[in-house]
């Protein structure tokens, strides 16, 4: 009883002292900024280190996901505060006139200086408190991480070189692998099905490709079969069988596999219940016990075909997208050493609407052209293109591209021409792709006319897809009206 009472009194004393310190000491924004920067470095070390271990515990993965999200948010708040400070010190209204609508910080622009600084300080302090609390909660993770094997054979997963690894999907990857490796006491002829749903270009195929490259999955299944690029509506089962592609085949030396198959169906379009039943029944007749099916689709309608809870993928949060874009754009450079460029990069990221392919295209373009004036032209061009497209066509150009609708992007150095991106399609790594790049047409001086194909982006991670666009360059019609001319005494008057 005395021990319990002492512990309670000790806790109350500690809280009282912290309360008095908190109310007697008013930290300044630079103080909080410095502390937030240091706590972000600690979070970065933990997240980076965790990426190098084969973690299977869902609780540990969930904690790491929460810490990672808080880290991305903290970097975003810190960068917004830092680049706004630089913007205010420079000539107001030049580069950042319409910007810093990137976060809630922009809502401060109409306030007086003292109110704005107070609210900025509150956001910095909240981010600092959240991160500090999370780091205390995950201190024990260092012990747990040592119990997991290292990812020696997957070097792209051991660090956050975001251009060469799958970003932000560690928890989803382990959940899919757990489904594949877990055996259920079902009847021999029942196939377990995992639906994976999400909007276009959210990373469904990339996630599945990484799962299928994992050695644990390859050791568990004798074959991995893919059915992709087919609209299954009304398809004949014999045609479907011919459409399967063997991505992995083992000689069967491991007796534990027992001939198990992993079937991956990547859907385009809809899937009726009748077609699914025929596909499922046909699969049961030809696969051994323990085989599994993964079905991916943009539509939530496939959820009803699953035998387990579906996996729903979402786009990155804006804070995570900014972290991703910043790493791609600056590479080995330190953004803090280039605040003017970093400030513009933050605005450019805001124009991208969370597009992964756009981040890779624009990020590489900026990294290859480290020049303030060029970056400013890209920012102004993107800002104008998005504004014009939304007002004229009612949607963001990247959204229309994702919906396979034409997008009018224009050309930065040739305003008299309109660059129309009609649609985009994927190619495998074995297929030939155009030599001309989309970014060279939009932001360069490439000469092209009429309809042609251009390479949007070539992925450096599985499944190594190349994204090719069908484009067209059109001459813009002049909108100026000619003045009426009249004749007087046989002379043309203007």
Secondary structure, 3 states (H helix, E strand, C coil): CHHHHHHHHHHHHHHHHHHHHHHHCCCCHHHHHHHHHHHHHHHHHHHHHHCCECCCCHHHHHHHHHHHHHHHHHHHHHHHHHHHHHHHHCCCCCCCCCCCCCCHHHHHCCCCHHHHHHHHHHHHHHHHHHHHHHHHHCCCHHHHHCCCCECCCCHHHCCCCCCCCCCCCHHHHHHHHHHHHCCCCCCCCCCEEEEEECCCCCCHHHHHHHHHHCHHHHHHCCEEEEEEEECCCCCCHHHHHHHCEEEEECCCCCCCCCCCEEEEEEECCCCCHHHHHHHHHHHHHHCCCCCEEEEEECCHHHHHHCCCCCEECCCCCHHHHHHHHHHHHHCCCCHHHCHHHHHHHHHHHHHCCCCHHHHHHHHHHHHHCCCHHHHHHHHHHHHHHHHHHHHHHCCCHHHHHHCCCCEECCCCCCCCEEEEEEEEEEECCCCCCCCCEHHHHHHCCCCCCEEEEEEEEECCCCCCCEEEEEEEEEECCCCCCCCCCEEECCEEEC
